[in-house]
Amino acid sequence: MMHFELNEPRAAERFWEGMREIAAAATRHQDYELYAAIVTVGRAALSQGIELVPSGGLFLRCPVCSAVPGQRCINLPGHLLGDSQLHSERAVLAERVIRGEVPLPVPL
């Protein structure tokens, strides 16, 4: 059984790292139930005080460049990435999905 201390300085980072691994598996298998589980677990994490991280959007299709779940975004004219691997609109969408403000988009 894996154990890590919630008060550890990198606990939230490690949590979201695990969520990205789940998103990668969901993408590999095109498993909508795994994507929905990411949202459920993310909401539970928020209720426990774990902060969202911008890279959480990897489990969604990008509304700007249409990158598929698990794929990094690509630069488009007027929508450069800079140091980020996601367009800000994708990260915001992921935050809204996890907070329950909008439903998980389908189809994947």
Buried (B, 14 or more C-beta within 10 A) or exposed (E): EEEEEEEEEEEBEEBBEEBBEBBBEBBEEEBEEBBBBBBEBBBEBBEEEBEBBBBBBBBBBBBBBEBEBBBBBEEEEEBEBEEBBBBBBBBBBBBEBBEEEEEBEEEB
